[in-house]
Amino acid sequence: MKFHLEYFLLILISLIMAIPSHAENIVSPSFVMQLTRTSDNYGHRRAFLQIDKVLNDLGEKNLKIEVVAYEDGIHALLAENKETSQLLTKLANRGVIFKACRISMKAWGLKEEQFPLEVEYVPAGATEVIKLQIRDYKYWRP
């Protein structure tokens, strides 16, 4: 039986196309940063600058970052915070998700109107951090 090159190439192409592509199954790594401390020594600003640097170095499409703020860290997300408000907006535009804890908001007497539109709200900050880690988010400590 004579083997034709065209027949061979047709079979080869068919086999290659039948191999499942794993590219669509590759998931960008996800990180959760917990902000709970005070802003001593510009800590909140430095944390936001770290995120900005990582996005610059690794590319915003190559990872997902969520910031969960509670306890004293809730102040990092306030619209009136001169150290972080512009950075928060910049990072949100780059895909970073910011979440404020409603328990901490209540404890500090804060209202949604005091936060920029980019901030989401969660019932409990600590619970949210744990939920994200259960979903394979890696913990990033600022």
N, CA, C and O atoms as CSV, one atom per row, in Angstrom:
chain,resi,resn,atom,element,x,y,z
A,1,MET,N,N,0.844,-1.171,0.000
A,1,MET,CA,C,0.000,0.000,0.000
A,1,MET,C,C,0.893,1.239,0.000
A,1,MET,O,O,1.825,1.364,0.795
A,2,LYS,N,N,0.581,2.127,-0.898
A,2,LYS,CA,C,1.380,3.321,-1.071
A,2,LYS,C,C,0.901,4.407,-0.104
A,2,LYS,O,O,-0.298,4.646,0.043
A,3,PHE,N,N,1.863,5.052,0.546
A,3,PHE,CA,C,1.568,6.077,1.537
A,3,PHE,C,C,1.751,7.443,0.897
A,3,PHE,O,O,2.825,7.747,0.377
A,4,HIS,N,N,0.722,8.258,0.930
A,4,HIS,CA,C,0.780,9.584,0.321
A,4,HIS,C,C,1.067,10.648,1.370
A,4,HIS,O,O,0.525,10.606,2.474
A,5,LEU,N,N,1.906,11.584,1.024
A,5,LEU,CA,C,2.284,12.659,1.932
A,5,LEU,C,C,1.064,13.491,2.341
A,5,LEU,O,O,0.955,13.881,3.503
A,6,GLU,N,N,0.165,13.764,1.428
A,6,GLU,CA,C,-1.021,14.555,1.728
A,6,GLU,C,C,-1.884,13.855,2.781
A,6,GLU,O,O,-2.406,14.493,3.695
A,7,TYR,N,N,-2.021,12.563,2.640
A,7,TYR,CA,C,-2.816,11.774,3.577
A,7,TYR,C,C,-2.170,11.819,4.968
A,7,TYR,O,O,-2.861,11.978,5.974
A,8,PHE,N,N,-0.862,11.679,5.013
A,8,PHE,CA,C,-0.121,11.733,6.267
A,8,PHE,C,C,-0.304,13.091,6.949
A,8,PHE,O,O,-0.573,13.139,8.149
A,9,LEU,N,N,-0.164,14.195,6.207
A,9,LEU,CA,C,-0.319,15.532,6.767
A,9,LEU,C,C,-1.733,15.769,7.273
A,9,LEU,O,O,-1.919,16.405,8.309
A,10,LEU,N,N,-2.721,15.271,6.564
A,10,LEU,CA,C,-4.111,15.407,6.983
A,10,LEU,C,C,-4.337,14.707,8.322
A,10,LEU,O,O,-4.999,15.252,9.205
A,11,ILE,N,N,-3.796,13.519,8.469
A,11,ILE,CA,C,-3.928,12.779,9.731
A,11,ILE,C,C,-3.183,13.503,10.849
A,11,ILE,O,O,-3.692,13.620,11.963
A,12,LEU,N,N,-1.985,13.985,10.553
A,12,LEU,CA,C,-1.184,14.685,11.556
A,12,LEU,C,C,-1.896,15.949,12.042
A,12,LEU,O,O,-1.949,16.198,13.247
A,13,ILE,N,N,-2.432,16.731,11.145
A,13,ILE,CA,C,-3.153,17.956,11.509
A,13,ILE,C,C,-4.387,17.610,12.330
A,13,ILE,O,O,-4.697,18.297,13.304
A,14,SER,N,N,-5.085,16.565,11.950
A,14,SER,CA,C,-6.276,16.138,12.695
A,14,SER,C,C,-5.914,15.739,14.119
A,14,SER,O,O,-6.631,16.074,15.062
A,15,LEU,N,N,-4.823,15.036,14.274
A,15,LEU,CA,C,-4.379,14.628,15.610
A,15,LEU,C,C,-3.970,15.823,16.470
A,15,LEU,O,O,-4.296,15.885,17.655
A,16,ILE,N,N,-3.270,16.751,15.874
A,16,ILE,CA,C,-2.836,17.946,16.610
A,16,ILE,C,C,-4.048,18.751,17.069
A,16,ILE,O,O,-4.083,19.236,18.200
A,17,MET,N,N,-5.022,18.891,16.208
A,17,MET,CA,C,-6.219,19.656,16.557
A,17,MET,C,C,-7.041,18.944,17.620
A,17,MET,O,O,-7.790,19.593,18.350
A,18,ALA,N,N,-6.922,17.641,17.723
A,18,ALA,CA,C,-7.678,16.876,18.713
A,18,ALA,C,C,-7.063,16.960,20.104
A,18,ALA,O,O,-7.725,16.650,21.094
A,19,ILE,N,N,-5.797,17.379,20.186
A,19,ILE,CA,C,-5.146,17.503,21.484
A,19,ILE,C,C,-5.747,18.699,22.200
A,19,ILE,O,O,-5.772,19.804,21.659
A,20,PRO,N,N,-6.233,18.478,23.422
A,20,PRO,CA,C,-6.856,19.599,24.130
A,20,PRO,C,C,-5.828,20.669,24.482
A,20,PRO,O,O,-4.709,20.375,24.903
A,21,SER,N,N,-6.235,21.889,24.299
A,21,SER,CA,C,-5.361,23.011,24.643
A,21,SER,C,C,-5.510,23.318,26.118
A,21,SER,O,O,-6.627,23.436,26.624
A,22,HIS,N,N,-4.394,23.446,26.809
A,22,HIS,CA,C,-4.432,23.749,28.225
A,22,HIS,C,C,-4.293,25.238,28.486
A,22,HIS,O,O,-4.353,25.664,29.640
A,23,ALA,N,N,-4.113,26.019,27.471
A,23,ALA,CA,C,-3.917,27.463,27.654
A,23,ALA,C,C,-5.139,28.098,28.308
A,23,ALA,O,O,-4.998,28.981,29.154
A,24,GLU,N,N,-6.341,27.657,27.924
A,24,GLU,CA,C,-7.519,28.272,28.513
A,24,GLU,C,C,-7.741,27.818,29.947
A,24,GLU,O,O,-8.543,28.416,30.665
A,25,ASN,N,N,-7.045,26.771,30.375
A,25,ASN,CA,C,-7.178,26.287,31.744
A,25,ASN,C,C,-6.172,26.929,32.694
A,25,ASN,O,O,-6.246,26.719,33.905
A,26,ILE,N,N,-5.243,27.702,32.166
A,26,ILE,CA,C,-4.256,28.348,33.007
A,26,ILE,C,C,-4.931,29.526,33.719
A,26,ILE,O,O,-5.498,30.412,33.080
A,27,VAL,N,N,-4.857,29.516,35.034
A,27,VAL,CA,C,-5.485,30.552,35.835
A,27,VAL,C,C,-4.395,31.450,36.409
A,27,VAL,O,O,-3.402,30.975,36.960
A,28,SER,N,N,-4.597,32.736,36.270
A,28,SER,CA,C,-3.644,33.679,36.847
A,28,SER,C,C,-3.673,33.536,38.362
A,28,SER,O,O,-4.742,33.341,38.941
A,29,PRO,N,N,-2.517,33.630,39.013
A,29,PRO,CA,C,-2.507,33.524,40.474
A,29,PRO,C,C,-3.273,34.688,41.097
A,29,PRO,O,O,-3.270,35.807,40.583
A,30,SER,N,N,-3.923,34.395,42.209
A,30,SER,CA,C,-4.710,35.398,42.914
A,30,SER,C,C,-4.132,35.613,44.309
A,30,SER,O,O,-3.709,34.669,44.976
A,31,PHE,N,N,-4.124,36.870,44.731
A,31,PHE,CA,C,-3.565,37.231,46.027
A,31,PHE,C,C,-4.564,38.054,46.819
A,31,PHE,O,O,-5.303,38.864,46.261
A,32,VAL,N,N,-4.575,37.836,48.122
A,32,VAL,CA,C,-5.370,38.663,49.026
A,32,VAL,C,C,-4.417,39.354,49.989
A,32,VAL,O,O,-3.572,38.715,50.616
A,33,MET,N,N,-4.567,40.674,50.094
A,33,MET,CA,C,-3.788,41.461,51.040
A,33,MET,C,C,-4.746,41.932,52.124
A,33,MET,O,O,-5.796,42.506,51.834
A,34,GLN,N,N,-4.381,41.688,53.347
A,34,GLN,CA,C,-5.185,42.063,54.502
A,34,GLN,C,C,-4.607,43.320,55.123
A,34,GLN,O,O,-3.426,43.357,55.471
A,35,LEU,N,N,-5.433,44.356,55.266
A,35,LEU,CA,C,-5.006,45.580,55.941
A,35,LEU,C,C,-5.773,45.683,57.257
A,35,LEU,O,O,-6.989,45.871,57.256
A,36,THR,N,N,-5.064,45.560,58.376
A,36,THR,CA,C,-5.710,45.647,59.686
A,36,THR,C,C,-5.000,46.610,60.624
A,36,THR,O,O,-5.566,47.010,61.641
A,37,ARG,N,N,-3.785,46.984,60.301
A,37,ARG,CA,C,-2.998,47.845,61.195
A,37,ARG,C,C,-3.265,49.314,60.926
A,37,ARG,O,O,-3.948,49.678,59.969
A,38,THR,N,N,-2.712,50.146,61.791
A,38,THR,CA,C,-2.806,51.590,61.592
A,38,THR,C,C,-1.881,51.983,60.444
A,38,THR,O,O,-1.113,51.169,59.932
A,39,SER,N,N,-1.976,53.225,60.066
A,39,SER,CA,C,-1.143,53.696,58.947
A,39,SER,C,C,0.177,54.283,59.429
A,39,SER,O,O,0.775,55.108,58.738
A,40,ASP,N,N,0.635,53.871,60.600
A,40,ASP,CA,C,1.929,54.354,61.102
A,40,ASP,C,C,3.001,54.210,60.034
A,40,ASP,O,O,3.039,53.219,59.305
A,41,ASN,N,N,3.871,55.210,59.950
A,41,ASN,CA,C,4.969,55.220,58.964
A,41,ASN,C,C,4.471,55.024,57.531
A,41,ASN,O,O,5.144,54.405,56.708
A,42,TYR,N,N,3.306,55.550,57.253
A,42,TYR,CA,C,2.724,55.469,55.906
A,42,TYR,C,C,2.530,54.017,55.444
A,42,TYR,O,O,2.668,53.723,54.257
A,43,GLY,N,N,2.217,53.125,56.364
A,43,GLY,CA,C,2.082,51.702,56.057
A,43,GLY,C,C,1.064,51.389,54.973
A,43,GLY,O,O,1.317,50.548,54.111
A,44,HIS,N,N,-0.090,52.058,55.007
A,44,HIS,CA,C,-1.104,51.792,53.987
A,44,HIS,C,C,-0.625,52.263,52.613
A,44,HIS,O,O,-0.804,51.570,51.612
A,45,ARG,N,N,-0.027,53.425,52.579
A,45,ARG,CA,C,0.496,53.957,51.314
A,45,ARG,C,C,1.572,53.022,50.757
A,45,ARG,O,O,1.592,52.730,49.561
A,46,ARG,N,N,2.464,52.558,51.634
A,46,ARG,CA,C,3.523,51.645,51.192
A,46,ARG,C,C,2.934,50.344,50.650
A,46,ARG,O,O,3.433,49.805,49.662
A,47,ALA,N,N,1.891,49.843,51.279
A,47,ALA,CA,C,1.242,48.614,50.794
A,47,ALA,C,C,0.678,48.840,49.388
A,47,ALA,O,O,0.833,47.986,48.515
A,48,PHE,N,N,0.032,49.972,49.168
A,48,PHE,CA,C,-0.525,50.273,47.852
A,48,PHE,C,C,0.583,50.453,46.814
A,48,PHE,O,O,0.440,50.041,45.663
A,49,LEU,N,N,1.680,51.067,47.230
A,49,LEU,CA,C,2.812,51.226,46.312
A,49,LEU,C,C,3.438,49.868,45.969
A,49,LEU,O,O,3.902,49.665,44.846
A,50,GLN,N,N,3.452,48.948,46.926
A,50,GLN,CA,C,3.940,47.590,46.647
A,50,GLN,C,C,3.083,46.931,45.573
A,50,GLN,O,O,3.602,46.313,44.643
A,51,ILE,N,N,1.773,47.069,45.710
A,51,ILE,CA,C,0.864,46.491,44.715
A,51,ILE,C,C,1.145,47.091,43.348
A,51,ILE,O,O,1.227,46.368,42.355
A,52,ASP,N,N,1.292,48.405,43.291
A,52,ASP,CA,C,1.563,49.093,42.029
A,52,ASP,C,C,2.847,48.566,41.389
A,52,ASP,O,O,2.889,48.329,40.182
A,53,LYS,N,N,3.880,48.385,42.189
A,53,LYS,CA,C,5.168,47.888,41.688
A,53,LYS,C,C,5.021,46.460,41.157
A,53,LYS,O,O,5.546,46.140,40.090
A,54,VAL,N,N,4.325,45.619,41.880
A,54,VAL,CA,C,4.132,44.237,41.437
A,54,VAL,C,C,3.362,44.212,40.108
A,54,VAL,O,O,3.702,43.444,39.207
A,55,LEU,N,N,2.343,45.039,39.992
A,55,LEU,CA,C,1.588,45.101,38.729
A,55,LEU,C,C,2.469,45.592,37.590
A,55,LEU,O,O,2.353,45.110,36.463
A,56,ASN,N,N,3.349,46.547,37.876
A,56,ASN,CA,C,4.279,47.032,36.852
A,56,ASN,C,C,5.229,45.923,36.414
A,56,ASN,O,O,5.482,45.749,35.222
A,57,ASP,N,N,5.751,45.176,37.379
A,57,ASP,CA,C,6.755,44.152,37.081
A,57,ASP,C,C,6.167,42.891,36.450
A,57,ASP,O,O,6.775,42.308,35.553
A,58,LEU,N,N,4.991,42.468,36.912
A,58,LEU,CA,C,4.425,41.193,36.457
A,58,LEU,C,C,3.282,41.345,35.459
A,58,LEU,O,O,2.933,40.388,34.769
A,59,GLY,N,N,2.708,42.515,35.379
A,59,GLY,CA,C,1.610,42.750,34.451
A,59,GLY,C,C,0.268,42.498,35.104
A,59,GLY,O,O,0.034,41.446,35.698
A,60,GLU,N,N,-0.598,43.470,34.986
A,60,GLU,CA,C,-1.895,43.384,35.649
A,60,GLU,C,C,-2.780,42.263,35.121
A,60,GLU,O,O,-3.704,41.829,35.808
A,61,LYS,N,N,-2.509,41.792,33.918
A,61,LYS,CA,C,-3.298,40.689,33.362
A,61,LYS,C,C,-2.791,39.330,33.840
A,61,LYS,O,O,-3.435,38.310,33.596
A,62,ASN,N,N,-1.647,39.306,34.518
A,62,ASN,CA,C,-1.036,38.047,34.931
A,62,ASN,C,C,-1.333,37.642,36.365
A,62,ASN,O,O,-0.905,36.576,36.807
A,63,LEU,N,N,-2.062,38.481,37.099
A,63,LEU,CA,C,-2.429,38.125,38.458
A,63,LEU,C,C,-3.641,38.919,38.899
A,63,LEU,O,O,-3.990,39.933,38.295
A,64,LYS,N,N,-4.271,38.452,39.950
A,64,LYS,CA,C,-5.443,39.112,40.505
A,64,LYS,C,C,-5.124,39.451,41.958
A,64,LYS,O,O,-4.565,38.630,42.685
A,65,ILE,N,N,-5.482,40.667,42.375
A,65,ILE,CA,C,-5.209,41.103,43.737
A,65,ILE,C,C,-6.481,41.684,44.344
A,65,ILE,O,O,-7.166,42.500,43.728
A,66,GLU,N,N,-6.782,41.248,45.567
A,66,GLU,CA,C,-7.879,41.813,46.336
A,66,GLU,C,C,-7.330,42.299,47.662
A,66,GLU,O,O,-6.534,41.612,48.303
A,67,VAL,N,N,-7.753,43.480,48.070
A,67,VAL,CA,C,-7.346,44.064,49.345
A,67,VAL,C,C,-8.574,44.091,50.246
A,67,VAL,O,O,-9.603,44.671,49.897
A,68,VAL,N,N,-8.453,43.454,51.414
A,68,VAL,CA,C,-9.540,43.428,52.384
A,68,VAL,C,C,-9.093,44.242,53.592
A,68,VAL,O,O,-8.090,43.922,54.229
A,69,ALA,N,N,-9.846,45.302,53.905
A,69,ALA,CA,C,-9.479,46.195,54.995
A,69,ALA,C,C,-10.499,46.101,56.128
A,69,ALA,O,O,-11.710,46.182,55.923
A,70,TYR,N,N,-9.960,45.927,57.319
A,70,TYR,CA,C,-10.794,45.944,58.516
A,70,TYR,C,C,-9.958,46.367,59.712
A,70,TYR,O,O,-8.755,46.592,59.589
A,71,GLU,N,N,-10.605,46.474,60.879
A,71,GLU,CA,C,-9.987,47.036,62.068
A,71,GLU,C,C,-9.414,48.409,61.706
A,71,GLU,O,O,-10.094,49.177,61.025
A,72,ASP,N,N,-8.211,48.745,62.125
A,72,ASP,CA,C,-7.636,50.061,61.808
A,72,ASP,C,C,-7.348,50.239,60.315
A,72,ASP,O,O,-7.263,51.366,59.826
A,73,GLY,N,N,-7.199,49.141,59.606
A,73,GLY,CA,C,-6.901,49.203,58.181
A,73,GLY,C,C,-8.022,49.781,57.341
A,73,GLY,O,O,-7.798,50.179,56.198
A,74,ILE,N,N,-9.226,49.832,57.893
A,74,ILE,CA,C,-10.381,50.349,57.154
A,74,ILE,C,C,-10.149,51.783,56.692
A,74,ILE,O,O,-10.698,52.210,55.676
A,75,HIS,N,N,-9.334,52.524,57.438
A,75,HIS,CA,C,-9.072,53.929,57.103
A,75,HIS,C,C,-8.292,54.094,55.803
A,75,HIS,O,O,-8.319,55.169,55.203
A,76,ALA,N,N,-7.609,53.061,55.365
A,76,ALA,CA,C,-6.866,53.125,54.099
A,76,ALA,C,C,-7.792,53.300,52.908
A,76,ALA,O,O,-7.375,53.794,51.861
A,77,LEU,N,N,-9.048,52.898,53.062
A,77,LEU,CA,C,-9.986,52.940,51.941
A,77,LEU,C,C,-10.862,54.186,51.909
A,77,LEU,O,O,-11.669,54.348,50.994
A,78,LEU,N,N,-10.717,55.051,52.875
A,78,LEU,CA,C,-11.561,56.246,52.923
A,78,LEU,C,C,-11.224,57.226,51.794
A,78,LEU,O,O,-10.059,57.422,51.449
A,79,ALA,N,N,-12.256,57.828,51.235
A,79,ALA,CA,C,-12.066,58.792,50.145
A,79,ALA,C,C,-11.256,59.999,50.594
A,79,ALA,O,O,-10.532,60.591,49.793
A,80,GLU,N,N,-11.367,60.366,51.850
A,80,GLU,CA,C,-10.648,61.551,52.360
A,80,GLU,C,C,-9.201,61.251,52.755
A,80,GLU,O,O,-8.481,62.160,53.167
A,81,ASN,N,N,-8.769,60.018,52.638
A,81,ASN,CA,C,-7.406,59.651,53.024
A,81,ASN,C,C,-6.429,60.178,51.974
A,81,ASN,O,O,-6.366,59.659,50.859
A,82,LYS,N,N,-5.676,61.203,52.335
A,82,LYS,CA,C,-4.770,61.858,51.388
A,82,LYS,C,C,-3.580,60.978,51.005
A,82,LYS,O,O,-2.978,61.179,49.950
A,83,GLU,N,N,-3.240,60.013,51.845
A,83,GLU,CA,C,-2.104,59.126,51.557
A,83,GLU,C,C,-2.451,58.035,50.550
A,83,GLU,O,O,-1.578,57.563,49.822
A,84,THR,N,N,-3.720,57.634,50.504
A,84,THR,CA,C,-4.065,56.453,49.704
A,84,THR,C,C,-5.154,56.648,48.658
A,84,THR,O,O,-5.270,55.825,47.750
A,85,SER,N,N,-5.948,57.695,48.750
A,85,SER,CA,C,-7.131,57.779,47.883
A,85,SER,C,C,-6.795,57.771,46.385
A,85,SER,O,O,-7.463,57.086,45.610
A,86,GLN,N,N,-5.782,58.515,45.976
A,86,GLN,CA,C,-5.421,58.521,44.550
A,86,GLN,C,C,-4.837,57.178,44.118
A,86,GLN,O,O,-5.114,56.697,43.020
A,87,LEU,N,N,-4.029,56.578,44.990
A,87,LEU,CA,C,-3.472,55.254,44.675
A,87,LEU,C,C,-4.576,54.203,44.573
A,87,LEU,O,O,-4.532,53.334,43.703
A,88,LEU,N,N,-5.563,54.284,45.462
A,88,LEU,CA,C,-6.674,53.338,45.427
A,88,LEU,C,C,-7.375,53.412,44.074
A,88,LEU,O,O,-7.638,52.384,43.449
A,89,THR,N,N,-7.672,54.609,43.631
A,89,THR,CA,C,-8.341,54.779,42.335
A,89,THR,C,C,-7.470,54.242,41.201
A,89,THR,O,O,-7.963,53.545,40.315
A,90,LYS,N,N,-6.194,54.560,41.229
A,90,LYS,CA,C,-5.270,54.078,40.192
A,90,LYS,C,C,-5.241,52.550,40.166
A,90,LYS,O,O,-5.333,51.938,39.101
A,91,LEU,N,N,-5.114,51.942,41.344
A,91,LEU,CA,C,-5.029,50.481,41.417
A,91,LEU,C,C,-6.350,49.824,41.031
A,91,LEU,O,O,-6.351,48.778,40.381
A,92,ALA,N,N,-7.459,50.415,41.417
A,92,ALA,CA,C,-8.764,49.873,41.022
A,92,ALA,C,C,-8.900,49.893,39.497
A,92,ALA,O,O,-9.448,48.963,38.906
A,93,ASN,N,N,-8.402,50.949,38.871
A,93,ASN,CA,C,-8.431,51.031,37.409
A,93,ASN,C,C,-7.529,49.975,36.769
A,93,ASN,O,O,-7.693,49.640,35.595
A,94,ARG,N,N,-6.582,49.455,37.540
A,94,ARG,CA,C,-5.686,48.400,37.047
A,94,ARG,C,C,-6.209,47.006,37.407
A,94,ARG,O,O,-5.543,46.006,37.138
A,95,GLY,N,N,-7.388,46.938,38.009
A,95,GLY,CA,C,-8.010,45.646,38.288
A,95,GLY,C,C,-7.970,45.175,39.729
A,95,GLY,O,O,-8.511,44.113,40.039
A,96,VAL,N,N,-7.346,45.933,40.618
A,96,VAL,CA,C,-7.300,45.548,42.028
A,96,VAL,C,C,-8.682,45.769,42.636
A,96,VAL,O,O,-9.327,46.787,42.384
A,97,ILE,N,N,-9.120,44.822,43.426
A,97,ILE,CA,C,-10.426,44.898,44.095
A,97,ILE,C,C,-10.194,45.281,45.554
A,97,ILE,O,O,-9.350,44.696,46.232
A,98,PHE,N,N,-10.947,46.265,46.027
A,98,PHE,CA,C,-10.854,46.733,47.407
A,98,PHE,C,C,-12.158,46.430,48.123
A,98,PHE,O,O,-13.243,46.715,47.616
A,99,LYS,N,N,-12.035,45.840,49.329
A,99,LYS,CA,C,-13.217,45.458,50.098
A,99,LYS,C,C,-13.122,46.017,51.515
A,99,LYS,O,O,-12.091,45.899,52.176
A,100,ALA,N,N,-14.211,46.624,51.966
A,100,ALA,CA,C,-14.287,47.181,53.313
A,100,ALA,C,C,-15.204,46.319,54.166
A,100,ALA,O,O,-16.255,45.865,53.715
A,101,CYS,N,N,-14.785,46.104,55.403
A,101,CYS,CA,C,-15.523,45.288,56.361
A,101,CYS,C,C,-16.639,46.118,57.012
A,101,CYS,O,O,-16.383,47.184,57.573
A,102,ARG,N,N,-17.859,45.622,56.931
A,102,ARG,CA,C,-18.990,46.348,57.515
A,102,ARG,C,C,-18.915,46.383,59.051
A,102,ARG,O,O,-19.364,47.351,59.665
A,103,ILE,N,N,-18.360,45.348,59.670
A,103,ILE,CA,C,-18.222,45.356,61.130
A,103,ILE,C,C,-17.314,46.507,61.553
A,103,ILE,O,O,-17.622,47.237,62.495
A,104,SER,N,N,-16.197,46.664,60.853
A,104,SER,CA,C,-15.262,47.758,61.175
A,104,SER,C,C,-15.877,49.112,60.847
A,104,SER,O,O,-15.669,50.082,61.577
A,105,MET,N,N,-16.626,49.184,59.763
A,105,MET,CA,C,-17.297,50.437,59.421
A,105,MET,C,C,-18.218,50.861,60.564
A,105,MET,O,O,-18.228,52.022,60.972
A,106,LYS,N,N,-18.981,49.913,61.067
A,106,LYS,CA,C,-19.900,50.211,62.168
A,106,LYS,C,C,-19.121,50.611,63.427
A,106,LYS,O,O,-19.495,51.565,64.110
A,107,ALA,N,N,-18.047,49.892,63.733
A,107,ALA,CA,C,-17.249,50.178,64.925
A,107,ALA,C,C,-16.639,51.581,64.879
A,107,ALA,O,O,-16.525,52.246,65.909
A,108,TRP,N,N,-16.252,52.025,63.693
A,108,TRP,CA,C,-15.645,53.350,63.539
A,108,TRP,C,C,-16.678,54.424,63.173
A,108,TRP,O,O,-16.317,55.589,63.001
A,109,GLY,N,N,-17.941,54.050,63.053
A,109,GLY,CA,C,-18.985,55.012,62.702
A,109,GLY,C,C,-18.864,55.514,61.277
A,109,GLY,O,O,-19.180,56.671,61.001
A,110,LEU,N,N,-18.409,54.656,60.362
A,110,LEU,CA,C,-18.206,55.047,58.967
A,110,LEU,C,C,-19.393,54.627,58.098
A,110,LEU,O,O,-20.019,53.595,58.339
A,111,LYS,N,N,-19.685,55.430,57.102
A,111,LYS,CA,C,-20.787,55.172,56.164
A,111,LYS,C,C,-20.230,54.953,54.760
A,111,LYS,O,O,-19.124,55.392,54.444
A,112,GLU,N,N,-21.000,54.276,53.930
A,112,GLU,CA,C,-20.581,54.006,52.543
A,112,GLU,C,C,-20.219,55.282,51.803
A,112,GLU,O,O,-19.325,55.272,50.957
A,113,GLU,N,N,-20.897,56.376,52.107
A,113,GLU,CA,C,-20.649,57.647,51.421
A,113,GLU,C,C,-19.231,58.170,51.655
A,113,GLU,O,O,-18.771,59.047,50.923
A,114,GLN,N,N,-18.542,57.650,52.652
A,114,GLN,CA,C,-17.191,58.110,52.966
A,114,GLN,C,C,-16.119,57.355,52.177
A,114,GLN,O,O,-14.930,57.659,52.281
A,115,PHE,N,N,-16.549,56.377,51.393
A,115,PHE,CA,C,-15.618,55.556,50.619
A,115,PHE,C,C,-15.793,55.858,49.133
A,115,PHE,O,O,-16.889,56.214,48.701
A,116,PRO,N,N,-14.728,55.720,48.350
A,116,PRO,CA,C,-14.871,55.918,46.905
A,116,PRO,C,C,-15.725,54.819,46.285
A,116,PRO,O,O,-15.911,53.752,46.871
A,117,LEU,N,N,-16.231,55.094,45.111
A,117,LEU,CA,C,-17.105,54.137,44.421
A,117,LEU,C,C,-16.419,52.801,44.136
A,117,LEU,O,O,-17.093,51.783,43.979
A,118,GLU,N,N,-15.094,52.796,44.069
A,118,GLU,CA,C,-14.352,51.572,43.742
A,118,GLU,C,C,-14.389,50.533,44.865
A,118,GLU,O,O,-14.053,49.372,44.631
A,119,VAL,N,N,-14.783,50.920,46.059
A,119,VAL,CA,C,-14.766,50.015,47.210
A,119,VAL,C,C,-16.035,49.178,47.257
A,119,VAL,O,O,-17.147,49.682,47.097
A,120,GLU,N,N,-15.833,47.867,47.485
A,120,GLU,CA,C,-16.941,46.933,47.712
A,120,GLU,C,C,-17.060,46.708,49.212
A,120,GLU,O,O,-16.149,47.051,49.965
A,121,TYR,N,N,-18.166,46.140,49.647
A,121,TYR,CA,C,-18.402,45.945,51.073
A,121,TYR,C,C,-18.668,44.466,51.362
A,121,TYR,O,O,-19.388,43.788,50.629
A,122,VAL,N,N,-18.063,43.991,52.452
A,122,VAL,CA,C,-18.252,42.601,52.877
A,122,VAL,C,C,-18.718,42.609,54.321
A,122,VAL,O,O,-18.375,43.518,55.076
A,123,PRO,N,N,-19.502,41.602,54.717
A,123,PRO,CA,C,-20.006,41.581,56.099
A,123,PRO,C,C,-18.893,41.553,57.147
A,123,PRO,O,O,-18.968,42.259,58.152
A,124,ALA,N,N,-17.860,40.738,56.914
A,124,ALA,CA,C,-16.780,40.598,57.888
A,124,ALA,C,C,-15.453,40.433,57.162
A,124,ALA,O,O,-15.311,39.546,56.320
A,125,GLY,N,N,-14.487,41.278,57.480
A,125,GLY,CA,C,-13.194,41.261,56.797
A,125,GLY,C,C,-12.421,39.972,57.002
A,125,GLY,O,O,-11.905,39.400,56.042
A,126,ALA,N,N,-12.334,39.507,58.245
A,126,ALA,CA,C,-11.574,38.285,58.530
A,126,ALA,C,C,-12.172,37.095,57.790
A,126,ALA,O,O,-11.446,36.272,57.233
A,127,THR,N,N,-13.478,37.010,57.788
A,127,THR,CA,C,-14.154,35.923,57.074
A,127,THR,C,C,-13.873,35.994,55.586
A,127,THR,O,O,-13.681,34.964,54.940
A,128,GLU,N,N,-13.848,37.197,55.036
A,128,GLU,CA,C,-13.579,37.369,53.607
A,128,GLU,C,C,-12.172,36.903,53.254
A,128,GLU,O,O,-11.976,36.251,52.228
A,129,VAL,N,N,-11.190,37.231,54.091
A,129,VAL,CA,C,-9.811,36.789,53.843
A,129,VAL,C,C,-9.751,35.260,53.828
A,129,VAL,O,O,-9.100,34.670,52.965
A,130,ILE,N,N,-10.422,34.629,54.771
A,130,ILE,CA,C,-10.427,33.165,54.836
A,130,ILE,C,C,-11.152,32.573,53.628
A,130,ILE,O,O,-10.681,31.596,53.047
A,131,LYS,N,N,-12.284,33.148,53.246
A,131,LYS,CA,C,-13.015,32.659,52.061
A,131,LYS,C,C,-12.126,32.695,50.815
A,131,LYS,O,O,-12.103,31.747,50.030
A,132,LEU,N,N,-11.402,33.790,50.647
A,132,LEU,CA,C,-10.541,33.914,49.478
A,132,LEU,C,C,-9.417,32.882,49.517
A,132,LEU,O,O,-9.059,32.317,48.483
A,133,GLN,N,N,-8.859,32.632,50.700
A,133,GLN,CA,C,-7.804,31.627,50.801
A,133,GLN,C,C,-8.346,30.229,50.523
A,133,GLN,O,O,-7.638,29.398,49.953
A,134,ILE,N,N,-9.570,29.963,50.909
A,134,ILE,CA,C,-10.203,28.683,50.584
A,134,ILE,C,C,-10.327,28.537,49.068
A,134,ILE,O,O,-10.244,27.432,48.533
A,135,ARG,N,N,-10.528,29.666,48.384
A,135,ARG,CA,C,-10.627,29.669,46.918
A,135,ARG,C,C,-9.251,29.763,46.264
A,135,ARG,O,O,-9.146,30.161,45.104
A,136,ASP,N,N,-8.200,29.402,46.992
A,136,ASP,CA,C,-6.822,29.328,46.498
A,136,ASP,C,C,-6.143,30.671,46.282
A,136,ASP,O,O,-5.161,30.752,45.545
A,137,TYR,N,N,-6.642,31.713,46.906
A,137,TYR,CA,C,-5.895,32.965,46.896
A,137,TYR,C,C,-4.709,32.801,47.836
A,137,TYR,O,O,-4.821,32.183,48.894
A,138,LYS,N,N,-3.585,33.354,47.440
A,138,LYS,CA,C,-2.394,33.320,48.277
A,138,LYS,C,C,-2.411,34.569,49.163
A,138,LYS,O,O,-2.795,35.652,48.721
A,139,TYR,N,N,-1.994,34.400,50.406
A,139,TYR,CA,C,-1.986,35.510,51.364
A,139,TYR,C,C,-0.732,36.347,51.143
A,139,TYR,O,O,0.381,35.823,51.094
A,140,TRP,N,N,-0.933,37.657,51.010
A,140,TRP,CA,C,0.174,38.591,50.821
A,140,TRP,C,C,0.136,39.567,51.986
A,140,TRP,O,O,-0.798,40.357,52.125
A,141,ARG,N,N,1.148,39.499,52.807
A,141,ARG,CA,C,1.228,40.390,53.961
A,141,ARG,C,C,2.053,41.620,53.598
A,141,ARG,O,O,3.214,41.505,53.203
A,142,PRO,N,N,1.443,42.804,53.736
A,142,PRO,CA,C,2.186,44.025,53.394
A,142,PRO,C,C,3.267,44.336,54.417
A,142,PRO,O,O,3.982,45.328,54.278
